[in-house]
Amino acid sequence: MGAGEALSAYRALLRATRKSFAGDTLMLTQSAVEVRKKFEENRNVTSEAEIHGLQEQAREASHFISNMIVQASLNSSGGYEVKPDKQHAGATLEVPSEEMLRKT
């Protein structure tokens, strides 16, 4: 991945996380740390095949974050609300169990 392509992929991933996790400071921070970590781990990759694979992974991750993740927010009655956008049309909704919610 050339420097320009890597920077473009990095920025696309950060944009996707900022949009998907808007208002969730913990997820924004942790996702940015994870994206940075993955790019740093692969900083010295020189194999064209590996670079191509990493580019594809970055595109897939950005698409997944943008289109498959929807943040639920706690409403005034104590329940969670999900407000999917247009890009989420047709996606399957996975509702976390009460046990998973208690752990967070």
C-alpha positions in Angstrom: 0.0 0.0 0.0 1.6 3.2 -1.0 1.7 6.0 1.5 -1.1 7.9 -0.2 -3.3 4.8 -0.4 -2.6 3.9 3.2 -3.4 7.4 4.4 -6.7 7.3 2.4 -7.6 3.9 3.9 -6.7 5.1 7.4 -8.9 8.2 7.0 -11.8 6.3 5.6 -11.7 3.9 8.6 -11.6 6.8 11.0 -14.5 8.6 9.2 -16.5 5.3 9.4 -15.9 5.0 13.2 -16.7 8.7 13.8 -20.0 8.3 12.0 -21.0 4.9 13.5 -19.9 5.8 17.1 -21.0 9.4 17.2 -21.6 10.5 20.7 -19.9 7.4 22.2 -16.6 8.7 23.5 -15.3 5.3 24.7 -16.0 3.6 21.3 -14.6 6.6 19.4 -11.4 6.5 21.4 -10.9 2.7 21.4 -11.7 2.3 17.7 -9.2 5.0 16.8 -6.6 3.3 18.9 -7.3 -0.1 17.3 -7.2 1.4 13.7 -3.9 3.1 14.5 -2.5 -0.1 16.0 -3.4 -2.2 12.9 -1.8 0.3 10.6 1.4 0.5 12.7 1.7 -3.3 12.8 1.8 -3.3 9.0 3.9 -0.2 8.5 6.9 -2.2 7.1 5.0 -4.6 4.8 6.6 -4.6 1.3 5.1 -7.7 -0.4 2.7 -6.6 -3.1 0.4 -9.5 -2.3 0.3 -8.6 1.4 -0.3 -5.0 0.6 -3.2 -5.8 -1.7 -4.7 -8.0 1.1 -4.3 -5.2 3.6 -6.0 -2.8 1.3 -8.9 -5.1 0.8 -9.1 -5.7 4.6 -9.2 -1.9 5.2 -12.0 -1.5 2.6 -14.0 -4.3 4.1 -13.6 -3.0 7.6 -14.7 0.5 6.6 -17.7 -0.9 4.8 -18.6 -3.1 7.8 -18.3 -0.3 10.3 -20.3 2.1 8.1 -23.1 -0.4 7.0 -23.4 -3.0 9.7 -23.0 -1.2 13.0 -25.7 0.9 14.5 -25.3 2.4 18.0 -28.3 2.0 20.4 -28.9 4.8 22.8 -30.6 4.7 26.2 -34.0 6.5 26.1 -35.8 8.2 28.9 -37.9 5.1 29.7 -34.8 3.0 30.3 -34.9 1.1 27.0 -32.6 1.3 24.1 -33.4 2.9 20.8 -31.8 2.1 17.4 -32.0 4.6 14.6 -30.6 3.0 11.5 -29.7 5.2 8.5 -30.4 4.5 4.8 -27.2 2.5 4.4 -28.5 0.0 7.0 -31.5 -0.9 4.9 -31.9 -4.7 4.6 -29.4 -5.5 7.3 -30.2 -7.9 10.1 -30.6 -6.4 13.5 -28.8 -8.3 16.3 -30.1 -7.2 19.7 -27.7 -7.8 22.6 -28.9 -10.0 25.4 -29.6 -8.6 28.9 -26.4 -10.4 30.1 -24.3 -8.6 27.5 -25.8 -5.2 28.4 -25.1 -5.8 32.1 -21.4 -6.5 31.3 -21.0 -3.0 29.7 
